[in-house]
Amino acid sequence: MRPLRAAAPMLVVLACVSSAVADTLRLKDGAVIEDCYVRDEATRLVVWTNLADVGSDRYAVYPRVAVDGYEIDRGEDWDERPPLPDLSVTHIEMNPKLAGLHGRVQYDHLGRPRIGGASALVDIGDRAYDEPERIVQDLKLSYEPGEEITFTAHVKNGGFAPSRGFSYEWRIDDASVAGGSHGEALGETGEITFEHRWPWRDGMHYVEFRVTTADEEISQENNTARDPMWGWGLVYIVHPGRVAAWRQARTAYGTFSFEDFYRWHLDIMNRLFEASVYPSAPDGIKARVRLDRIVYTDDVQAAGAGGFEEDGIRYDQGRWIWIDDDDRNETWRPATHDWRNKTEWSLPHELGHQLGMVDLYQIDYAGDETHVMADTGEPITHMMNRPYTMMHWHGPNLWSEIHAGYLNETSDKPRGYFGDYYFAIPERVVLRVLDVNSLPLPGASIEVFQRGARIDPDGDVTQIDGVTVHPVIEDGDFPNEVASTPVVVGETDRMGEMALPNRDAARVRSLNGYERKPNAFGNINVVGQRGLMLVKVTWQGESAPFWIEAADLVVEWYRGNREKALVTLKTPFAAPGAPQSPRAVTAERGEENGVVVMWEPSRVASRRDVREGLDRIVGYRIWRRVGNDGLSDRPWFPVKTVGPDVRQAVVDLGDLPAELYYYSKRERFGVSTVGELGVQSAIVSAVLSDAE
């Protein structure tokens, strides 16, 4: 590469030596790298500077935090097939295999998972809901120390010329344990296997198989496979016609191989596991995945529907099946240029389901006509807290903390359950309502509306510690709407707190150890529709909406708060003793991108001498809020503080946090009085009428 003269100040443009059309990478420091080849691996980007180097170790690595963006733009030379061999270690199979539970976990109308349906499972009747260990007592779920494990490495020539021979080496934890050579030619698409036996040792060990050849190859990166032995073994099922079609064009991985491209995605999953660091997972996610088998079949549909052994058990921990009209019509084509030259972010997400993780976008709520904003009548909406995670949106996103906790706690368990972590709700969930000064708000009215729960008009209303609980209909239907009637009604105590009552729930315990018992969400279902509550806090005739996610409470559980979780709801209200609020607050469009916020001072009470100190105004604070989400999602944020004699302020609409305003960009502005010691009045708000 050589630096070129910058076209703009502080812009560095680097051009690769290749003259062909290729990619452009932009870095946050202003540098631009042109005519290169970018491979997106989530936490990092691998960049080759010319086509001849693609597939070699002659690349640069840029951490994602340093990257501003990139464009993929590759010409016809990218897909030219070089007349070279290309040895690839497509996967390493492990035997004997451990049992999985896919297809053997059913759910009743109360959302209770139960293992059953195979001759290898012990039938214990309804006790299956409480004693899953007894059901699987005859299954092989782990290896014994010293047990002989057979590794089988699959080597395939994915190039366009025969391979003339190669040497190979087995390594365990980076130490060489065996090796040899294969002197015969391996033709195009030819495959050969090699075995190695090893006495099992508990712990996080790696097995590696590598080949070395004197031949010039399309790629050297695929000459090695290194797998975590403790990782869950996954299976790919594909028609040979699809695999053959992918040989017609190069992929983002850098080869002409279906197997390379999709094995690479498991490496990306593991890279993201390692990088998903949270308070409850300070070392990231220890769980891993590996490619255990590739099933090539002329009947993909039949293979997908089967996979069970004679004992009724599937001996895998998840699988992915490629089937569409191309298979049904036997008209395979290579993936589109755009698709195959980018990372297929949907695959890690979908394989996440195979590991038991549910879609977090189930938490999102577009609102309804029942629960609306008091000032505009628009629906109160909710976007999942921290949505930029793998199981909410496809993309180079980390796994969320709830899933980090789940995978870490169950890394030694068979896959087959789905979302049972939603049972891990802390023993007590306490709402703590605060005012604008972060002081307790006693005597505030609390109404809790639950999604996926319909109130039973014929059921018995109960009182638990002074809180009213309404019964819900339990018929297996978990609608996506938030109930129009509250399931819980109560009032905060002198500390501004109210505990959400633990409601009855049909008990069940999963093999992963998660037990559903009476909890704040009742019979919460594993998909998560019931895992969202709208909380309306009313104070002196004014109401403020908040959302509570069961997912956040499960995170509290993983962080160690298993007996009690405290949910803080900060309102724009003011407890007794605060200064009086301003009046006549308005917000109007100003010049260019400005908004003019105006107000009048409060009308001081006639007996001013009683509250002389509390009513002394030292200034005003201007606030802003964007969207119709709850205050727990998009709270008021301060934009300016002015002196006591000021009656208007100009706010730049461009100055706001880079949050996700998904459902609405409705603009609201507010003003609070600032008294001595920084004590504030309640926020008085106004809607910018033309903000949409």
Phi, psi and omega in degrees: 000152176221138179291139176254165177296131183291139178276346179215156180303140175065016178251122179253125180248125177248132180246139178281162184289339179287142179267355182287158176292133181208204190273168175230129178244129179248128180259157183289342177277005178099347180289146177232127179250116185254162176050049178235187183230115189257133174238118186271117180242033173075284183277347181211162174238128177266132186228122172263147184264350172203160187296326182296336183270348182301130182094353178259181177268012179270071180223165174253150179243128177242121176297146185301327181296342180267356187258132176270328179167174178203160175233134176265122182211089188247140182271188183294333181296335179299325184263002177293130186270111181288143181283062184230154171285169177204090179289134181225130170273096189288325178189163176239119181270146178242135175222147359290161183266151177268147181289144171248174181241012178299133181081001183237014174242114179251161183234134179271183186291347176264007178078020181270126176281145180215131178276136178176179173095016179218147181295335180285349182264145180275126180273113179240021177066216183292347176293350179300333180289338184247339186232062183296332181298325180291328182294322186259016188297337181264000180273151174272109184246353180203168178259151176266143176305132181089349179296138183284125177250134177253120175262134177236113179269132179256121180245129183230143175267104181265013182265200187235031174200154179295147171272135187272005181129164184195162170258162181217161182212136171260138178227141173241121180051045175073007176253132180291131182237343180192163178187180180173196180218155176234110187270345183279154178290146175241112186288175178304133182065005177291150182226144178217152182238155178224142183244153173212137179253144187210135178284125186300137170233134177295154179122182182263087182251153179245144170246138183226140174230130181225147176243150179226131182225152176279349181290146166287134185235165175294321181213146171255345183296328182273009179280355183226138170235131180232115188241143173283120182297329181278357182289154177288129181278121180254159182235135172254136178238124188208151175279138178303331179297324178291318179299318180296322180296325181291344178287352184277349184210154180279149180253176178300332179294331178115001179235182181254038190237124172301315184297317180298314184300314186274337170292321178305326180292332174289326174298321178294318176304314181293323177298319178289326174303312183297325185275351184277081185258131182215170175306323179274353179220067185297339178254018182079198180263123181279341179296152178218165173236158177212155178270111184266324182212150167238119180260111175266122186215146176279348178233082184296320182299316179294318180295323179291326180282342183256224181095354180273138176281179183300333180276004177085010184246140171268126182263062172209168181248018178144160181203164175228136187240127176263112177208130175203196182296333177300319180289318182294326181261355183054049179232069186281143177226155175296154177301154181300157182304316182293319185292311188283345181262010175231163175291135181271083188295340180292333185291311176303322178298311182293322176291335173301324175298322180297335179271357175107004182269136182263166178291121178282347175288352171298339180283335182297149180215119182280357178091176180210179183277351181277314184255106187229161176291136185294330186270336183237344184076010179277150182300144172279122188246170179208129170250133182316137174299133181057064187285344184278066177227161191300319184273003170259310180227142172294147177146182181282054188256147175293162170285145184288167182294325179299323181278332173298315178297318182297310183292324178294320182285339187238021185295343179254015182250152177292150178274154179152334173282163183219111173069019181292349176296342178295348176283346186275063178266134178306154184302320180230136175241118185244128174272132176240111185263125180243158176267188184295338178264013181065027175261152179301144179246090182283149176077013177283140178280137181238127172235131182242121180248128185253138173281149178076011182227123176255130182293135179273108183293341181261359181278171182270124175281133183240163175242128178233110181054042177081004180252134182274131180239125178262138180287155178241156179284129180247087180235014180084358179263122180242082185296156183280349183279151171280133183302145179280342180248138181292144176271336179223135177225133180195196184213145180286150178275190184295343176266007180075020185245151171211127179278134172287123182297144172282115182267156181302144177213142176293118186291145176198152177226133180269164177296338176285352177097003180273129185242125173268122177222180181310130185207176186294339183255358180070221180282071180293137181262159190285339176286328171108007179300323179279003183271025180222131179233136172263122180249123177253121178256123182243133183215120179050045175083353179256143183240144178230131182267143175221157176241142174238125178260133172300327181301319179294326179288325175296322176300318176301320178300315179293332179281358177106356180271066188274337179271326183209135173239131180255120180255115183267128178243107182265117184265168173271007182277173179230132177288164178306140181104351180277160176299162177284150186281156174290171182237167169051048180283130178225159177222125183225153176296134175251206180284146178051243185259019186265155173235131179262117178257126182235155180201168174239152179291165180291156171277112184291138180301152183299325179265065184299329184297337180288327185235038185306309184291320184291332183266000180288115184272129176249352179170185177226146176245132180258136184238164178216146175215136184241131176097174180247020176287169177293164180291340175286337180271305184232084182286168172297139174232140182287142179240341182193148173232132184232173183282176187289340182264359180278142181236002176202158180212149178256130181244134177276122181297340180282349182265094179204157178298150180277056177278174177263109179259079195281309187274331183200149173244030178305129183261130173232143176234148183220163178223137173234147174283138176251119178261190179298150181065018177077009179288133185249157171276177171298154178277127175259125189250162175215145180268136172278106194297330183254030185286335184286000000 
